[in-house]
Amino acid sequence: MHDTETSVSEIILSVNNIEVIYDHVILVLKGVSLHVPRGGIVAILGANGAGKTTTLRAISNLLHAERGAVTKGNIEFKGQQVQSLSPSELVRRGCIQVMEGRHCFGHLSIEENLLTGAFTRRDGAAAIRQDMEMVYEYFPRLHERRASQAGYTSGGEQQMCAIGRALMSRPSMILLDEPSMGLAPQLVEEIFDIVRQLNHDMGVSFLLAEQNTNIALNYATYGYILESGRVVMDGTGDTLRENVDVKEFYLGTGGEGRRSFKNVKHYKRRKRWLA
């Protein structure tokens, strides 16, 4: 198991047996545990409604806005429990979430959006300007569109802007929610290539929630598969990609090639982890 392979000193984020309840009655996460090593790219995989976004929001303390709460378990970032911190305090400690759907400030320019990411910093305008140039090096398209209103840029440019804005906070970890959603395949690959580059060059750890299992497992060092608020399987990216059940239910292929949705739905009754 992943827990024994990674020593405690190498773990930047540890989610320990958490339960999340919405509106005091709806149990959404049921004992979820996962770990992210320093400098790792870890994926949370699963269908829509499996609990991926809720897991990220539990970590970033954004649940309260949706009447949700962690009612059991704990979350540790850099060895300290953080579930009682405000989202901005967590950003100051180096952990920031890029929300699903990009969430740029549409009326602000790309450059103004990027500057909002530095709101927690106290190291002066010169350092912030230097980091802005670094973001433009990773995202040349943002440099071209820096004066454009974000609301009039493409979905891919807005996703780049959202990641760039997160980088402006100088994070050691980014929580990335559904980065491929609504983007053309070529753009998705471009975004994931930049994630890998940031991970390699700057040592930023990533925890990404993604429905596109295929692309996620090409980049993630480790993955957790969620179903109905529970972790049903975990392993290295290579191990999960070669797993028969993962091929069947999440990659759309099995021993007989690609299956129809109808066949997959029927076959679902025989999932080994539900037996």
Legacy VTK file of the C-alpha trace (Angstrom):
# vtk DataFile Version 3.0
C-alpha trace
ASCII
DATASET POLYDATA
POINTS 275 float
0.000 0.000 0.000
1.002 3.624 -0.552
1.072 4.357 3.187
4.001 2.030 3.860
5.960 3.081 0.765
6.132 6.763 1.737
7.630 7.779 5.054
5.868 10.432 7.133
8.638 13.008 6.505
8.073 12.736 2.746
4.304 13.326 2.938
3.124 16.899 2.358
-0.604 16.144 2.668
-2.342 13.435 4.664
-6.123 12.954 4.659
-7.001 10.531 7.450
-10.338 8.711 7.444
-12.495 11.786 6.921
-16.260 11.902 6.749
-18.064 14.875 5.215
-21.706 15.701 5.827
-23.789 18.334 4.001
-26.750 20.055 5.657
-26.141 17.995 8.833
-27.679 14.883 7.235
-26.203 13.955 3.832
-23.125 11.750 4.202
-20.933 12.410 1.146
-17.475 11.093 2.105
-17.271 7.869 4.104
-13.844 7.353 5.626
-11.609 8.716 2.855
-7.853 8.465 3.384
-5.120 9.514 0.967
-1.565 10.812 0.985
0.409 13.107 -1.292
4.213 12.857 -1.207
6.327 16.005 -1.497
6.896 16.685 -5.157
4.263 14.158 -6.240
1.348 14.337 -8.669
-1.559 12.381 -7.190
-4.927 11.900 -8.892
-8.376 11.385 -7.376
-10.359 9.518 -10.018
-13.979 8.518 -10.394
-17.251 9.318 -12.085
-19.277 12.481 -11.561
-20.695 12.456 -8.012
-18.071 10.081 -6.598
-16.826 12.676 -4.072
-13.733 14.045 -5.823
-14.614 17.753 -5.572
-15.868 17.344 -2.001
-12.509 15.808 -1.039
-10.620 18.793 -2.450
-12.967 21.269 -0.777
-12.570 19.475 2.540
-8.791 19.922 2.241
-8.970 23.593 1.200
-11.647 24.397 3.809
-14.180 25.581 1.234
-16.965 23.279 2.453
-18.653 25.791 4.741
-19.801 27.889 1.776
-21.897 24.878 0.715
-23.153 23.926 4.188
-20.711 21.056 4.453
-18.378 20.000 7.272
-15.713 17.422 8.077
-17.318 15.509 10.942
-14.711 12.757 11.466
-11.030 12.222 10.804
-8.392 14.898 10.214
-6.331 16.572 7.499
-2.623 17.309 7.902
-0.591 19.633 5.692
3.171 19.722 6.286
2.640 17.706 9.468
0.074 20.044 11.069
-3.697 19.637 11.293
-5.358 22.257 9.105
-9.090 21.486 9.035
-9.857 24.412 11.372
-7.914 26.990 9.324
-9.525 29.539 7.018
-8.910 29.081 3.274
-6.709 32.203 3.177
-4.596 30.946 6.093
-4.104 27.663 4.240
-2.983 29.642 1.167
-0.422 31.451 3.339
0.901 28.049 4.418
1.321 27.016 0.795
-1.800 25.071 -0.220
-4.235 26.542 -2.762
-7.140 25.185 -4.806
-7.885 25.871 -8.465
-11.647 25.495 -8.634
-13.583 23.507 -11.201
-14.878 25.715 -13.999
-11.872 28.063 -13.862
-13.561 30.934 -11.931
-11.611 33.889 -13.307
-12.733 37.429 -12.581
-14.345 38.091 -15.959
-14.302 41.899 -15.730
-10.577 42.032 -14.873
-7.718 41.651 -17.333
-5.600 38.502 -17.368
-2.776 40.384 -15.632
-5.100 41.790 -12.962
-6.413 38.261 -12.346
-2.863 37.016 -11.856
-2.141 39.827 -9.383
-5.110 38.797 -7.232
-3.249 35.527 -6.599
-0.564 37.418 -4.700
-2.960 38.935 -2.138
-1.531 36.937 0.793
2.083 37.869 0.046
4.133 40.414 1.976
7.405 40.285 0.025
7.038 43.407 -2.100
6.206 44.472 -5.656
9.562 43.462 -7.184
9.206 39.819 -6.084
5.610 39.737 -7.302
6.630 41.173 -10.691
9.374 38.547 -10.963
6.855 35.774 -10.344
4.504 37.324 -12.898
7.255 37.008 -15.514
7.779 33.396 -14.439
4.065 32.671 -14.983
4.288 34.245 -18.445
7.236 31.991 -19.277
5.136 28.906 -18.475
2.058 30.344 -20.176
3.173 32.450 -23.170
-0.428 32.751 -24.320
-1.278 34.635 -21.119
1.470 37.125 -21.900
-0.069 37.706 -25.327
-3.526 38.207 -23.788
-2.418 39.959 -20.576
-4.425 43.141 -21.276
-7.566 41.256 -22.401
-10.602 40.942 -20.159
-10.554 37.387 -18.807
-14.262 36.930 -19.553
-13.549 37.300 -23.278
-10.717 34.756 -23.434
-11.068 31.072 -24.343
-11.726 28.254 -21.863
-8.140 27.071 -22.201
-6.769 30.561 -21.549
-9.002 30.908 -18.493
-7.744 27.574 -17.153
-4.149 28.751 -17.671
-5.046 32.006 -15.926
-6.528 30.137 -12.954
-3.388 27.994 -12.570
-1.142 31.027 -13.068
-3.074 32.936 -10.407
-2.536 30.026 -7.995
1.203 30.081 -8.767
1.334 33.754 -7.783
0.697 32.727 -4.173
3.993 30.758 -4.256
2.350 27.456 -3.296
4.089 24.259 -2.326
0.886 22.399 -3.233
-1.956 22.982 -5.720
-5.345 21.251 -5.560
-6.585 21.102 -9.149
-10.271 20.343 -9.707
-11.292 18.878 -13.109
-8.646 20.706 -15.182
-9.766 18.982 -18.407
-13.452 19.889 -18.124
-14.833 21.503 -21.283
-11.472 21.713 -23.052
-10.389 20.274 -26.406
-8.058 17.233 -26.102
-5.059 19.157 -27.464
-5.530 21.889 -24.848
-5.955 19.306 -22.088
-2.594 17.787 -22.977
-1.010 21.230 -23.022
-2.365 22.008 -19.532
-1.174 18.675 -18.133
2.261 19.122 -19.740
2.578 22.440 -17.912
1.492 20.771 -14.634
4.255 18.205 -15.092
6.754 20.950 -15.911
5.815 22.973 -12.805
6.091 19.819 -10.724
9.524 19.041 -12.146
11.002 22.565 -12.222
9.541 24.057 -9.031
8.768 20.965 -6.937
5.100 21.942 -6.618
3.005 18.988 -5.391
-0.344 18.434 -7.130
-3.539 16.697 -6.036
-5.911 16.673 -8.974
-9.510 15.514 -9.205
-10.229 14.303 -12.702
-12.940 12.388 -14.555
-10.626 11.827 -17.516
-8.867 8.805 -16.031
-6.807 8.161 -19.133
-5.050 11.534 -19.205
-4.696 11.684 -15.413
-2.935 8.309 -15.204
-0.469 9.389 -17.890
0.779 12.122 -15.561
0.036 11.037 -11.983
2.589 9.178 -9.905
-0.212 7.705 -7.773
-3.992 7.526 -7.939
-7.051 6.886 -5.784
-10.366 5.784 -7.266
-13.483 7.016 -5.471
-16.960 5.564 -5.726
-19.917 6.802 -3.691
-17.648 8.650 -1.278
-15.239 5.752 -0.624
-11.762 4.876 -1.884
-12.258 1.569 -3.694
-8.788 1.203 -5.200
-5.398 2.910 -5.148
-1.976 2.367 -6.687
0.750 3.868 -8.846
-0.302 5.410 -12.135
1.213 2.498 -14.070
-0.428 -0.129 -11.848
-3.886 1.425 -12.165
-3.541 1.896 -15.910
-2.833 -1.822 -16.355
-5.509 -3.014 -13.894
-8.265 -5.024 -15.616
-11.077 -3.435 -13.598
-9.770 0.099 -14.194
-9.540 -0.598 -17.930
-13.087 -1.934 -17.875
-14.845 0.775 -15.898
-12.712 3.904 -16.247
-10.666 3.604 -19.430
-13.525 2.120 -21.453
-11.592 -0.924 -22.640
-11.297 -4.520 -21.540
-10.072 -7.722 -23.057
-12.512 -7.357 -25.951
-11.689 -3.738 -26.762
-13.952 -0.765 -26.153
-17.321 -1.629 -24.619
-20.596 0.163 -25.038
-22.020 2.088 -22.082
-24.883 -0.390 -21.908
-22.506 -3.325 -21.553
-20.397 -1.521 -18.967
-23.504 -0.662 -16.970
-24.603 -4.314 -16.984
-21.128 -5.571 -16.145
-20.881 -3.112 -13.267
-22.675 -5.592 -11.021
-19.551 -7.721 -11.002
-17.089 -5.116 -9.761
-14.711 -6.997 -7.505
-14.564 -4.233 -4.896
-18.344 -4.364 -4.479
-18.431 -8.140 -3.978
LINES 1 276
275 0 1 2 3 4 5 6 7 8 9 10 11 12 13 14 15 16 17 18 19 20 21 22 23 24 25 26 27 28 29 30 31 32 33 34 35 36 37 38 39 40 41 42 43 44 45 46 47 48 49 50 51 52 53 54 55 56 57 58 59 60 61 62 63 64 65 66 67 68 69 70 71 72 73 74 75 76 77 78 79 80 81 82 83 84 85 86 87 88 89 90 91 92 93 94 95 96 97 98 99 100 101 102 103 104 105 106 107 108 109 110 111 112 113 114 115 116 117 118 119 120 121 122 123 124 125 126 127 128 129 130 131 132 133 134 135 136 137 138 139 140 141 142 143 144 145 146 147 148 149 150 151 152 153 154 155 156 157 158 159 160 161 162 163 164 165 166 167 168 169 170 171 172 173 174 175 176 177 178 179 180 181 182 183 184 185 186 187 188 189 190 191 192 193 194 195 196 197 198 199 200 201 202 203 204 205 206 207 208 209 210 211 212 213 214 215 216 217 218 219 220 221 222 223 224 225 226 227 228 229 230 231 232 233 234 235 236 237 238 239 240 241 242 243 244 245 246 247 248 249 250 251 252 253 254 255 256 257 258 259 260 261 262 263 264 265 266 267 268 269 270 271 272 273 274
